[in-house]
Amino acid sequence: MNQNITYKDIVSFPAGLAIRWSDGRDSFIDYKSLRDKCPCAHCSGEKDVLGNVYIGPDIVKADTAYHLEGYQKVGHYAIQLKWGDNHDSGIYTINFLRSLDLSE
């Protein structure tokens, strides 16, 4: 992906996020995909210096886990989503969000 691409606008809909990119492309990513692919260390794991991956215990997700409460910009490279179950530690980079757009 081109490193110069950023998002111009993000709109929250009942089923997912609509993102307008700086290159003119539009994406829609449903909340289930966003929440299930949370990039935080607990959900997706983190590596130690030896390459071992540590993932937290499975989180049992109720319906509220897929309800987006809000989001905030993180620098010029990502957004942080806050879910209905108060999970908010995932930092969704621009490149990661763009990779979730299955229409590409």
N, C-alpha and C positions, 0 to 999 in steps of 0.2 A: 504494500500500500504506500502511496505517496505520503511522506511525512508532513507535507504542508497542508494536508486536508484537515479541516476542523469542522465542527458543527456550527451552523448558523442559527438554528432554532431547534428546540425540543418541545414537543407538546405531549402532555399526558392524556391518554384516552382511557376509557374503562377497561380495555383489553390489552393495552400496551403503549409503548412510546413511539411516536412518530418523530423522525429526525431528518432535518434538512441539512445536507452537507454543503461545504463551501464549494465543491465542484459541481453543484446543481443536482446531485442525486438525492432521492428521498428514500428513506428506509422506514419500515415498521417492524418492531421487535416486540413480541408478546411477553407479558410479565412472567409467564411460566418459564419460558426460555431464559429470561434474565435472572430470575431467582434461582433456578436449578443450576445455572452456570456461574453462580456467584464466585468471583475470583479471590475472595478473602482467604487467608491462611487456614482458617478453620474448615471452610467448605472445600477448597481446592487443594489445600496442602501447601507446605513450604519445605524447601530442601535445606539440609544442613551442609556443612563444608565437604562432606564425603559423598553427597548426592542422594542421601536417604531422604525419602519424602514422608513427612508426618502430616496426617489429616486428622482433624478432630472427630469425635464420635458423630454418627449420623444425627441430624436434626430432624425430628418428626415434624413435618410441615402441615399445619392446619390451613384452612382456606385463607386465613388472615396473612399467612406468609407470602401469598401471591398478590396482596393488595399494596400498591405503592402509596406510601404516605407523602413522599416528597423526594426531591433530589437537590443537590447543590453542586456547583462547579468546583472542581479541584484544579487549581492552576489553569493552564491552557491545554492540558493533556487528558483530562478525565472528568467523570462525574461520580458522585457518591449517592447511592440510592438508599432510602430509608423505607423498610418494609413494615407491614402491619403487625408483624411479630416482634418489632423493635430491632431487628437485625439491620445493621447499617455499616458494617466494617468493610464491605467490598468496594474497591476503587475500580471502576469500569473505565479503562483507557479508551481513547478514541479508536485506536487500532482494534481493540477487543470488541467494542460495540459494532464497528464496521464489519468485523468477521462474523458476527451473529446475523447479519443481513443475508438471508438465504437466497435472495433474488439476484445477487451478484454472480 
